[in-house]
């Protein structure tokens, strides 16, 4: 039987930050140092957070609620939205087993507990997942060489 636990990343969780940075490098080619700097900034700001999901005491998924996401650099009209669900990642070998859904649900619960009433996200690969989780499409926009769907959810 699987045991699921969630941990909010803290500023001194260096080993866990390194794991998340490796995942983001492998998945999206985000430089290791850039992820570490982002995580340090997020953990220093109580209005943002990064969550790690553990299965049987092993970290297997992560994601966060941030004020700034890369899309805002190219689509500044979305800067009016202050809370973004972002960088949701599950280890490839266990995808399609509900971990992403569980992680998103917990991220949403934590955001609501912190007084956040609305979240936004953007995706080009998991739109159907987010629709199943109750997210609504806002608009499809260009982001680099791809089109992404911006979505929102009222909490």
N, C-alpha and C positions, 0 to 999 in steps of 0.2 A: 504494500500500500504506500502510495506516495505521500510524503510530508511536504507541504508548501509553507514557506515562510517569506516574509517581505522585510526588507531593511532599507531605511532611508539612508542614503550615503552621507557620511559625515566628513568634515574637512580633514580629518586625520586617517581616513580609510585608504591609505596609499596603495596597498596591495589590491584592494577591490577596484580602485580607480584605474589601476594598470590593466586589470582584466577587461573592464569596460572599454578602455582606450584601444586595447588589442582587437576587441570585437568590432569597434567602429572603424578601425583601420582595415580590417579584413572585409567588412561588408560595404563600406562606402568610401574607402580610401581617405578618411579624415585623418590627418597627421596626428600621431600619438601625442605630441606635445600640445597641439591645439585642443584635443579632448581633455587632457589633464588640466590645462588652463581654464577651460569652460567649466569643468566639474569643480575646480577650486572656487571659481566665482559663484557658481550655483549654490554650493554648500555654505558659502559665507552670507547668503541672502535668504532669510526665512520665507520670503514670498515665492521662492522657486525651490524645486527639489528634484532629486534623482532617486529612483527606486530600483532595487535589485531584487529579483525573485529567485529564491533558492528552492530546489527540489532535492529532498533528502540531504540537506546541508551543502549542496553544490550550487553555485551561481549558474543560472541557465538563461535568464532574460533580464532586460533592463529597459528603462525609458524614463522620461522626465517631463516636468512642467516648467517651461521657460518663458521669459519675457521676450527674448530675441531668438529668431530662427533665421537660417540663411535666406529663405524666400523673401524676407523683408528687404534685403539688399537689392533685389531685382524688381520687387513688386511693392513699392513703398506705400501704396494705398491700404495695405493690410496692417500698417503700423498702428492703426487705431485699436487693434485687438491686442490685449495685454497678456494673455495667457495661452500658451501653445503646448499641446501635447506633442512631444517630439522624440525622435531617435529611439523609437520602440524597436527593440531587437530581441530575437530569440535564437539560441544556438541552432544552426541548420539541422542537426541530426534529430531534434525533437520538435521541429515545426509541424504544424497541422495537428497538434495534440491539445490545443486549448490554452496554452501558456500565455500567448499574446492577449487573448480575451481576458484571462484572469488578471494579468498585469494591468491592462487598460482599465478594467473595472476598479481595481484597487487605486490606481492613479486618480481616477475620477472621484472616488470616495474621499481620498485625502485632499484633493483640491476643494471639494465641497466643504469639508471640515475646516479648511483654511479660509472660507468665505468667498471662494471663487465661484461665480454663478454661471460662467460661460467659458468653454474651451474651444480653441480652434486647432486644426492640424492641416497638413497637406501630405498627399501621398500619390504615387503613381502605380504602386504595386499592391496595396491592401485596401483599396476603396470598398470592395465588397465586404471585407471583414468589418470595417468601420460602419458600413450601412447596417449590417446585422447587429451591431452594438448600439444602434440608435443615433448615429451621427447623420447629419443632413448635408447634402452637397450645397456649396455656396457658388462656386465658379471653377471652371477649368482655365488655368493660366500657364504661360510659358515660364519655365525655370531652367535656365541653361539650355541644353539641347533637347529637353523633354517637356512634355505637358504634365502638369500635376493637378489634382483635384483638391481645392481648398474646401474644408468641411468644418462644421461647428456642431456643438452639442450644449444644450442648456442643462445645467446640473440641478 
